[in-house]
Amino acid sequence: MGNRPERVGEAIRDELSTLLARDVHDPGIGFITLTTVKVSPDLQLARVYYTSMGDEKALRETAKALGRATPFLRRQIAQRLRLRRAPELQFFYDQSVAHQDRIEQILQDLKTEAAERAVLDDEDKRKD
């Protein structure tokens, strides 16, 4: 199909980042980072993936606040990008970062465990 959906997705991500930082004043939207925007081939749907700091309650509040801001954001995207039809925006929490952190923690734990095991093996060899 080409790379137009990817280009439009990047443009939407850039504009949404600016809008969320400067124009959206909802206190429910905490500190969020837009990770990627996937646009359907017909440019009618944009799935916006984001990460946010905080516990489960803060994440739910951020999701609600983004839902409240969606009509405003869609109108602004239509005006700023001059698309024939503004895509429908859907926001999704990007769990890949959380999964990546979990994998990193597991690897660190394994490394620490291996180091402790090596120390114990050395001590056992010295006793024998």
TAMOJO-V341087 format. One record per residue. N is the residue number from 1. RES is the residue in one small letter. SS is DSSP state (H for helix, E for strand, C for the rest). PSI is psi in radians with two decimals (NA if undefined). NEAR is the number of other ideal C-beta (glycine too) atoms within 10 Angstrom. Layout:
[[N/RES/SS/PSI/NEAR] [N/RES/SS/PSI/NEAR]]
This chain:
[[1/m/C/-0.49/7] [2/g/C/-3.05/7] [3/n/C/0.26/9] [4/r/H/-0.80/11] [5/p/H/-0.63/19] [6/e/H/-0.74/14] [7/r/H/-0.76/11] [8/v/H/-0.69/19] [9/g/H/-0.76/21] [10/e/H/-0.72/14] [11/a/H/-0.73/16] [12/i/H/-0.77/25] [13/r/H/-0.77/20] [14/d/H/-0.80/14] [15/e/H/-0.74/17] [16/l/H/-0.69/25] [17/s/H/-0.79/15] [18/t/H/-0.81/12] [19/l/H/-0.78/16] [20/l/H/-0.58/19] [21/a/H/-0.61/10] [22/r/H/-0.63/8] [23/d/C/-0.34/11] [24/v/C/2.07/17] [25/h/C/0.50/7] [26/d/C/2.12/15] [27/p/C/-0.29/7] [28/g/C/-0.42/16] [29/i/C/1.85/19] [30/g/C/-2.61/14] [31/f/C/1.89/12] [32/i/E/2.71/22] [33/t/E/2.22/13] [34/l/E/2.06/17] [35/t/E/-0.77/15] [36/t/E/2.78/15] [37/v/E/2.12/24] [38/k/E/2.12/16] [39/v/E/2.39/22] [40/s/C/2.72/14] [41/p/C/-0.51/10] [42/d/C/0.08/10] [43/l/C/0.40/17] [44/q/C/-0.30/11] [45/l/E/2.28/14] [46/a/E/2.08/23] [47/r/E/2.01/16] [48/v/E/2.10/23] [49/y/E/2.35/19] [50/y/E/2.79/23] [51/t/E/2.74/17] [52/s/E/2.65/18] [53/m/C/2.60/11] [54/g/C/3.07/13] [55/d/C/-3.03/8] [56/e/H/-0.70/7] [57/k/H/-0.76/8] [58/a/H/-0.66/14] [59/l/H/-0.71/16] [60/r/H/-0.72/13] [61/e/H/-0.69/18] [62/t/H/-0.75/23] [63/a/H/-0.74/16] [64/k/H/-0.75/13] [65/a/H/-0.68/18] [66/l/H/-0.65/25] [67/g/H/-0.71/13] [68/r/H/-0.59/12] [69/a/H/-0.20/22] [70/t/H/-0.82/15] [71/p/H/-0.75/10] [72/f/H/-0.81/13] [73/l/H/-0.69/21] [74/r/H/-0.75/15] [75/r/H/-0.75/11] [76/q/H/-0.70/18] [77/i/H/-0.75/21] [78/a/H/-0.75/14] [79/q/H/-0.78/11] [80/r/H/-0.61/16] [81/l/H/-0.18/14] [82/r/C/0.86/8] [83/l/C/2.63/14] [84/r/C/-0.73/6] [85/r/C/2.21/9] [86/a/C/2.31/20] [87/p/C/2.65/24] [88/e/E/2.28/12] [89/l/E/2.29/20] [90/q/E/2.27/14] [91/f/E/2.36/21] [92/f/E/2.38/14] [93/y/E/2.22/17] [94/d/C/1.85/18] [95/q/C/-0.06/11] [96/s/H/-0.59/11] [97/v/H/-0.74/15] [98/a/H/-0.70/11] [99/h/H/-0.70/10] [100/q/H/-0.74/10] [101/d/H/-0.71/10] [102/r/H/-0.74/11] [103/i/H/-0.73/10] [104/e/H/-0.73/10] [105/q/H/-0.73/10] [106/i/H/-0.75/10] [107/l/H/-0.70/10] [108/q/H/-0.72/10] [109/d/H/-0.74/10] [110/l/H/-0.70/10] [111/k/H/-0.77/10] [112/t/H/-0.75/10] [113/e/H/-0.71/10] [114/a/H/-0.69/10] [115/a/H/-0.74/10] [116/e/H/-0.70/10] [117/r/H/-0.69/10] [118/a/H/-0.69/10] [119/v/H/-0.77/10] [120/l/H/-0.68/10] [121/d/H/-0.69/10] [122/d/H/-0.71/10] [123/e/H/-0.69/9] [124/d/H/-0.67/9] [125/k/H/-0.65/8] [126/r/H/-0.59/7] [127/k/H/-0.54/6] [128/d/C/NA/4]]
